[in-house]
Amino acid sequence: MIFLTRFDGTEVVVNCDLIVTIEKIPDTVLTLTTGDRIMVREPVEQVVERAAAFRHRALQGPGFRADTQDISAALGGQQQGNSSGNSKDS
């Protein structure tokens, strides 16, 4: 599952296994196996990157702990950190 942003600003979580095509026409449009089409703000390259990162994590198997880079990619590059704003360099 990947987090994406619709044009109205709402966040949507998409099941990567349902994506058939990702088009740039000029906006990014996902076509799902259900026939639904979703227009999102993220560019095609970013959607592909997030889907690939999700698939990579899924293929690692149970017990694999995602690192901060994987988590960041799944969340669209948003940094996860503590509430004080301090972050560790990796």
DSSP file (Angstrom, degrees, kcal/mol; ACC not computed):
  #  RESIDUE AA STRUCTURE BP1 BP2  ACC     N-H-->O    O-->H-N    N-H-->O    O-->H-N    TCO  KAPPA ALPHA  PHI   PSI    X-CA   Y-CA   Z-CA
    1    1 A M              0   0    0      0, 0.0     2,-0.4     0, 0.0    14,-0.2   0.000 360.0 360.0 360.0 138.5    0.0    0.0    0.0
    2    2 A I  E     -A   14   0A   0     12,-2.3    12,-2.8    73,-0.0     2,-0.5  -0.948 360.0-124.6-127.0 148.5    1.3    3.5   -0.8
    3    3 A F  E     +A   13   0A   0     71,-1.3     2,-0.3    -2,-0.4    10,-0.2  -0.783  36.4 168.4 -91.1 129.0    0.2    6.9    0.3
    4    4 A L  E     -A   12   0A   0      8,-3.0     8,-2.9    -2,-0.5     2,-0.5  -0.869  29.1-123.3-133.6 168.7   -0.7    9.4   -2.5
    5    5 A T  E     -A   11   0A   0     -2,-0.3    36,-3.0     6,-0.2    37,-0.4  -0.962  16.1-142.7-121.2 123.6   -2.4   12.8   -2.6
    6    6 A R  B >   -B   40   0B   0      4,-3.0     3,-1.7    -2,-0.5    34,-0.2  -0.286  35.1-102.8 -71.3 167.6   -5.5   13.6   -4.6
    7    7 A F  T 3  S+     0   0    0     32,-0.7    -1,-0.1     1,-0.3    33,-0.1   0.749 121.3  60.9 -67.5 -23.1   -5.8   17.0   -6.3
    8    8 A D  T 3  S-     0   0    0      2,-0.1    -1,-0.3     1,-0.0     3,-0.1   0.464 121.6-106.4 -82.5   1.4   -8.2   18.2   -3.6
    9    9 A G  S <  S+     0   0    0     -3,-1.7     2,-0.2     1,-0.3    -2,-0.1   0.326  76.1 134.3  95.3  -7.2   -5.4   17.6   -1.0
   10   10 A T        -     0   0    0     -5,-0.1    -4,-3.0     1,-0.1     2,-0.3  -0.514  54.9-123.1 -77.8 145.8   -6.9   14.5    0.6
   11   11 A E  E     -A    5   0A   0     -6,-0.2     2,-0.4    -2,-0.2    -6,-0.2  -0.686  27.7-171.1 -89.4 139.8   -4.6   11.5    1.2
   12   12 A V  E     -A    4   0A   0     -8,-2.9    -8,-3.0    -2,-0.3     2,-0.5  -0.983  16.5-142.5-130.6 142.2   -5.5    8.2   -0.3
   13   13 A V  E     -A    3   0A   0     -2,-0.4     2,-0.4   -10,-0.2   -10,-0.2  -0.923  21.7-162.0-105.9 124.3   -3.9    4.8    0.3
   14   14 A V  E     -A    2   0A   0    -12,-2.8   -12,-2.3    -2,-0.5     2,-0.7  -0.885  20.0-127.9-112.7 135.4   -3.6    2.7   -2.9
   15   15 A N    >   -     0   0    0     -2,-0.4     3,-1.9   -14,-0.2     4,-0.3  -0.716  17.5-151.2 -77.8 114.9   -3.1   -1.1   -3.1
   16   16 A C  G >  S+     0   0    0     -2,-0.7     3,-1.3     1,-0.3    -1,-0.2   0.795  91.4  66.2 -59.5 -30.2   -0.1   -1.4   -5.5
   17   17 A D  G 3  S+     0   0    0      1,-0.3    -1,-0.3    -3,-0.1    -2,-0.0   0.680  98.0  54.8 -67.6 -16.0   -1.3   -4.8   -6.6
   18   18 A L  G <  S+     0   0    0     -3,-1.9    15,-2.3    14,-0.1     2,-0.4   0.524  80.0 109.0 -94.4  -6.6   -4.4   -3.2   -8.2
   19   19 A I  E <   +C   32   0B   0     -3,-1.3    13,-0.2    -4,-0.3     3,-0.1  -0.590  33.4 168.5 -77.0 124.2   -2.5   -0.7  -10.4
   20   20 A V  E     +     0   0B   0     11,-3.4     2,-0.3    -2,-0.4    12,-0.2   0.837  66.9   1.5 -96.5 -51.0   -2.6   -1.6  -14.1
   21   21 A T  E     -C   31   0B   0     10,-1.4    10,-2.6     2,-0.0     2,-0.4  -0.968  51.7-153.9-139.2 154.8   -1.2    1.6  -15.6
   22   22 A I  E     -C   30   0B   0     -2,-0.3     2,-0.3     8,-0.2     8,-0.2  -0.983  26.2-172.1-126.6 117.2    0.2    4.9  -14.5
   23   23 A E  E     -C   29   0B   0      6,-2.9     6,-2.5    -2,-0.4     2,-0.6  -0.814  24.9-150.1-114.9 151.1   -0.2    7.7  -17.1
   24   24 A K  E     +C   28   0B   0     -2,-0.3     4,-0.2     4,-0.2     3,-0.1  -0.914  28.6 160.8-115.5 100.1    1.0   11.2  -17.4
   25   25 A I  S    S-     0   0    0      2,-2.7     2,-0.2    -2,-0.6     3,-0.1  -0.303  92.0 -66.7-136.3  54.4   -1.7   13.0  -19.4
   26   26 A P  S    S+     0   0    0      0, 0.0     2,-0.1     0, 0.0     3,-0.0  -0.942 135.7  49.3 -79.1 -14.4   -0.5   15.7  -18.2
   27   27 A D  S    S-     0   0    0     -2,-0.2    -2,-2.7    -3,-0.1     2,-0.5  -0.463 100.6 -94.0 -83.9 163.1   -1.5   14.9  -14.6
   28   28 A T  E     -CD  24  40B   0     12,-0.8    12,-2.4    -4,-0.2     2,-0.5  -0.657  45.4-176.3 -81.1 123.8   -0.7   11.5  -13.1
   29   29 A V  E     -CD  23  39B   0     -6,-2.5    -6,-2.9    -2,-0.5     2,-0.4  -0.985  11.7-155.8-125.6 124.6   -3.6    9.1  -13.5
   30   30 A L  E     -CD  22  38B   0      8,-3.2     8,-2.5    -2,-0.5     2,-0.5  -0.834   4.3-157.7 -96.4 134.1   -3.7    5.6  -12.0
   31   31 A T  E     -CD  21  37B   0    -10,-2.6   -11,-3.4    -2,-0.4   -10,-1.4  -0.962  14.2-156.0-109.7 127.7   -5.9    3.0  -13.6
   32   32 A L  E >   -C   19   0B   0      4,-2.8     3,-2.2    -2,-0.5   -13,-0.2  -0.581  30.6-109.1-101.6 162.8   -6.8    0.1  -11.3
   33   33 A T  T 3  S+     0   0    0    -15,-2.3   -14,-0.1     1,-0.3    -1,-0.1   0.739 118.6  63.0 -61.1 -21.9   -7.8   -3.5  -12.1
   34   34 A T  T 3  S-     0   0    0    -16,-0.2    -1,-0.3     2,-0.1     3,-0.1   0.576 119.5-110.3 -77.2 -10.0  -11.3   -2.5  -10.9
   35   35 A G  S <  S+     0   0    0     -3,-2.2    -2,-0.1     1,-0.4     2,-0.1   0.254  75.4 135.6  95.5 -11.7  -11.6    0.0  -13.7
   36   36 A D        -     0   0    0     -5,-0.1    -4,-2.8     1,-0.0     2,-0.4  -0.374  42.8-150.5 -68.1 148.8  -11.4    3.0  -11.3
   37   37 A R  E     - D   0  31B   0     -6,-0.2     2,-0.5    -3,-0.1    -6,-0.2  -0.985   8.4-165.8-122.6 134.6   -9.1    5.8  -12.3
   38   38 A I  E     - D   0  30B   0     -8,-2.5    -8,-3.2    -2,-0.4     2,-0.5  -0.981   8.2-152.6-124.2 125.3   -7.4    8.0   -9.6
   39   39 A M  E     - D   0  29B   0     -2,-0.5   -32,-0.7   -10,-0.2     2,-0.3  -0.851  23.6-178.3 -96.8 127.8   -5.8   11.4  -10.4
   40   40 A V  E     -BD   6  28B   0    -12,-2.4   -12,-0.8    -2,-0.5   -34,-0.2  -0.842  36.1-128.6-127.4 161.7   -3.0   12.2   -8.0
   41   41 A R  S    S+     0   0    0    -36,-3.0   -35,-0.1    -2,-0.3    -1,-0.1   0.812  80.1  94.5 -75.9 -32.5   -0.5   15.1   -7.4
   42   42 A E  S    S-     0   0    0    -37,-0.4    -2,-0.2     1,-0.1   -14,-0.2  -0.297  81.8-111.5 -66.1 143.2    2.6   13.0   -7.4
   43   43 A P    >>  -     0   0    0      0, 0.0     4,-1.9     0, 0.0     3,-0.6  -0.317  29.9-106.0 -69.7 159.7    4.6   12.6  -10.6
   44   44 A V  H 3> S+     0   0    0      1,-0.2     4,-2.5     2,-0.2     5,-0.2   0.891 119.4  55.4 -52.0 -46.3    4.7    9.2  -12.4
   45   45 A E  H 3> S+     0   0    0      1,-0.2     4,-2.3     2,-0.2    -1,-0.2   0.868 107.5  49.2 -59.2 -38.5    8.3    8.6  -11.3
   46   46 A Q  H <> S+     0   0    0     -3,-0.6     4,-2.3     2,-0.2    -1,-0.2   0.877 109.9  50.6 -70.9 -37.6    7.4    9.1   -7.6
   47   47 A V  H  X S+     0   0    0     -4,-1.9     4,-2.5     2,-0.2    -2,-0.2   0.924 112.1  47.6 -64.5 -43.8    4.4    6.8   -7.8
   48   48 A V  H  X S+     0   0    0     -4,-2.5     4,-2.7     1,-0.2    -2,-0.2   0.912 111.2  51.7 -63.0 -42.4    6.6    4.1   -9.4
   49   49 A E  H  X S+     0   0    0     -4,-2.3     4,-2.3    -5,-0.2    -2,-0.2   0.916 111.6  46.2 -61.1 -44.1    9.3    4.7   -6.8
   50   50 A R  H  X S+     0   0    0     -4,-2.3     4,-2.4     2,-0.2    -1,-0.2   0.908 113.1  49.1 -65.9 -42.1    6.9    4.3   -3.9
   51   51 A A  H  X S+     0   0    0     -4,-2.5     4,-2.5     1,-0.2    -2,-0.2   0.909 112.4  48.3 -64.4 -41.5    5.3    1.1   -5.5
   52   52 A A  H  X S+     0   0    0     -4,-2.7     4,-2.5     2,-0.2    -2,-0.2   0.896 111.2  50.4 -65.3 -40.0    8.8   -0.4   -6.0
   53   53 A A  H  X S+     0   0    0     -4,-2.3     4,-2.2     2,-0.2    -2,-0.2   0.895 111.6  48.6 -65.0 -40.1    9.8    0.4   -2.4
   54   54 A F  H  X S+     0   0    0     -4,-2.4     4,-2.5     2,-0.2    -2,-0.2   0.940 111.8  48.4 -63.8 -46.4    6.6   -1.2   -1.1
   55   55 A R  H  X S+     0   0    0     -4,-2.5     4,-2.2     1,-0.2    -2,-0.2   0.896 109.6  53.3 -61.5 -40.6    7.1   -4.3   -3.2
   56   56 A H  H  X S+     0   0    0     -4,-2.5     4,-0.7     1,-0.2    -1,-0.2   0.929 111.2  45.7 -59.8 -46.4   10.8   -4.5   -2.0
   57   57 A R  H >< S+     0   0    0     -4,-2.2     3,-0.8     1,-0.2     4,-0.5   0.901 111.4  52.5 -64.1 -40.3    9.6   -4.4    1.6
   58   58 A A  H >< S+     0   0    0     -4,-2.5     3,-0.9     1,-0.2    -1,-0.2   0.870 107.5  51.8 -64.6 -36.4    6.9   -7.0    1.0
   59   59 A L  H 3< S+     0   0    0     -4,-2.2    -1,-0.2     1,-0.2    -2,-0.2   0.603  91.3  76.7 -77.9 -10.7    9.3   -9.4   -0.6
   60   60 A Q  T << S-     0   0    0     -3,-0.8    -1,-0.2    -4,-0.7    -2,-0.2   0.766  97.5-139.2 -69.3 -24.1   11.7   -9.2    2.4
   61   61 A G    X   -     0   0    0     -3,-0.9     3,-1.3    -4,-0.5    -1,-0.2  -0.145  34.8 -33.0  91.2 172.5    9.3  -11.5    4.3
   62   62 A P  T 3  S+     0   0    0      0, 0.0     3,-0.1     0, 0.0    -4,-0.0  -0.319 123.0  31.0 -67.0 147.5    8.0  -11.5    7.8
   63   63 A G  T 3  S+     0   0    0      1,-0.3     2,-0.4    -2,-0.0    -2,-0.1   0.322  82.7 131.1  89.5  -8.5   10.3  -10.3   10.5
   64   64 A F    <   -     0   0    0     -3,-1.3     2,-0.6    -7,-0.1    -1,-0.3  -0.647  49.7-144.9 -78.8 130.7   12.1   -7.8    8.3
   65   65 A R        -     0   0    0     -2,-0.4     2,-0.1    -3,-0.1    -1,-0.0  -0.861  13.1-131.9-100.3 121.1   12.4   -4.4    9.9
   66   66 A A        -     0   0    0     -2,-0.6     2,-0.1     1,-0.1    -9,-0.0  -0.413  19.0-133.7 -68.9 141.7   12.1   -1.5    7.5
   67   67 A D     >  -     0   0    0     -2,-0.1     4,-2.1     1,-0.1     3,-0.3  -0.405  31.7 -95.2 -88.6 174.8   14.7    1.2    7.9
   68   68 A T  H  > S+     0   0    0      1,-0.2     4,-2.6     2,-0.2     5,-0.2   0.803 123.8  57.7 -63.1 -29.6   13.9    4.9    7.9
   69   69 A Q  H  > S+     0   0    0      2,-0.2     4,-2.3     1,-0.2    -1,-0.2   0.918 107.9  46.7 -67.4 -41.5   14.6    5.3    4.2
   70   70 A D  H  > S+     0   0    0     -3,-0.3     4,-2.2     2,-0.2    -2,-0.2   0.922 114.3  47.4 -63.3 -44.4   12.0    2.6    3.4
   71   71 A I  H  X S+     0   0    0     -4,-2.1     4,-1.6     1,-0.2    -2,-0.2   0.914 111.6  50.6 -64.0 -42.8    9.5    4.2    5.7
   72   72 A S  H  <>S+     0   0    0     -4,-2.6     5,-4.0     1,-0.2     6,-0.6   0.901 109.8  50.3 -62.0 -42.1   10.2    7.6    4.3
   73   73 A A  H ><5S+     0   0    0     -4,-2.3     3,-1.3     3,-0.2    -1,-0.2   0.901 109.1  51.5 -63.8 -40.6    9.7    6.4    0.7
   74   74 A A  H 3<5S+     0   0    0     -4,-2.2   -71,-1.3     1,-0.3    -1,-0.2   0.823 111.0  48.4 -66.2 -30.7    6.4    4.8    1.6
   75   75 A L  T 3<5S-     0   0    0     -4,-1.6     3,-0.3     3,-0.2    -1,-0.3   0.304 125.9 -99.0 -92.9   9.3    5.2    8.0    3.2
   76   76 A G  T < 5S-     0   0    0     -3,-1.3    -3,-0.2     1,-0.2    -2,-0.1   0.819  77.0 -52.0  81.0  30.4    6.2   10.0    0.2
   77   77 A G  S   <S+     0   0    0     -5,-4.0     2,-0.3     1,-0.3    -1,-0.2   0.468  93.3 146.0  86.5   1.1    9.5   11.3    1.5
   78   78 A Q        -     0   0    0     -6,-0.6     2,-0.3    -3,-0.3    -1,-0.3  -0.560  49.2-124.0 -72.5 134.2    8.1   12.7    4.7
   79   79 A Q        -     0   0    0     -2,-0.3     2,-0.5    -3,-0.1    -1,-0.1  -0.613  16.3-149.7 -79.7 134.3   10.6   12.4    7.5
   80   80 A Q        +     0   0    0     -2,-0.3     2,-0.3   -12,-0.2    -8,-0.1  -0.899  36.5 139.6 -99.6 133.1    9.5   10.5   10.6
   81   81 A G        -     0   0    0     -2,-0.5     6,-0.1     6,-0.1     2,-0.1  -0.889  52.3 -67.6-155.4-175.4   11.1   11.7   13.7
   82   82 A N    >   -     0   0    0      4,-0.9     3,-1.6    -2,-0.3    -1,-0.0  -0.358  51.1-104.4 -81.6 169.1   10.5   12.5   17.4
   83   83 A S  T 3  S+     0   0    0      1,-0.3    -1,-0.1     2,-0.1     0, 0.0   0.631 113.2  69.7 -71.2 -13.2    8.4   15.3   18.4
   84   84 A S  T 3  S-     0   0    0      2,-0.2    -1,-0.3     1,-0.1     3,-0.1   0.597 107.4-119.2 -81.4  -8.3   11.3   17.5   19.4
   85   85 A G  S <  S+     0   0    0     -3,-1.6     2,-0.3     1,-0.3    -2,-0.1   0.400  70.5 132.6  88.4  -5.9   12.3   17.9   15.7
   86   86 A N        -     0   0    0     -5,-0.0    -4,-0.9     2,-0.0     2,-0.3  -0.610  33.8-174.0 -80.0 141.1   15.7   16.3   16.3
   87   87 A S        -     0   0    0     -2,-0.3     2,-0.3    -6,-0.1    -6,-0.1  -0.976  21.9-122.6-135.7 151.4   16.7   13.7   13.8
   88   88 A K        -     0   0    0     -2,-0.3     2,-0.3     2,-0.0    -2,-0.0  -0.704  23.7-127.5 -90.6 141.6   19.6   11.3   13.5
   89   89 A D              0   0    0     -2,-0.3    -1,-0.0     1,-0.1     0, 0.0  -0.698 360.0 360.0 -82.6 139.1   21.8   11.3   10.4
   90   90 A S              0   0    0     -2,-0.3    -1,-0.1   -22,-0.0    -2,-0.0   0.435 360.0 360.0-109.4 360.0   22.2    7.9    8.8
